[in-house]
Amino acid sequence: MIKKIILFVIFLVIGMFIIFKYSDHNLNRTIQACMVAQKQTSEIFDAEKSKKFCKEKIKKQKNN
């Protein structure tokens, strides 16, 4: 019984580590996709402004 509990805790910790490690990766991919969409729809494209706008927009949507 104690082995099962220990294995469950270890599995849970590993799972949390993986989720937190890849959540940043997913955020960066989403920002890049937003920037590509803005580049395609805008005549004048500024990468820094686009990245800032996308970060704010995605974080706003994530909090809602």
Contacts in CASP RR format, 6 or more apart in sequence:
PFRMAT RR
TARGET T0000
AUTHOR 0000-0000-0000
METHOD contacts of the structure
MODEL  1
MIKKIILFVIFLVIGMFIIFKYSDHNLNRTIQACMVAQKQTSEIFDAEKS
KKFCKEKIKKQKNN
27 58 0 8 1.000
30 54 0 8 1.000
30 58 0 8 1.000
31 51 0 8 1.000
31 54 0 8 1.000
31 55 0 8 1.000
31 58 0 8 1.000
34 50 0 8 1.000
34 54 0 8 1.000
34 57 0 8 1.000
34 58 0 8 1.000
35 47 0 8 1.000
35 50 0 8 1.000
35 51 0 8 1.000
35 54 0 8 1.000
38 45 0 8 1.000
38 50 0 8 1.000
38 53 0 8 1.000
38 54 0 8 1.000
39 45 0 8 1.000
39 50 0 8 1.000
42 50 0 8 1.000
END
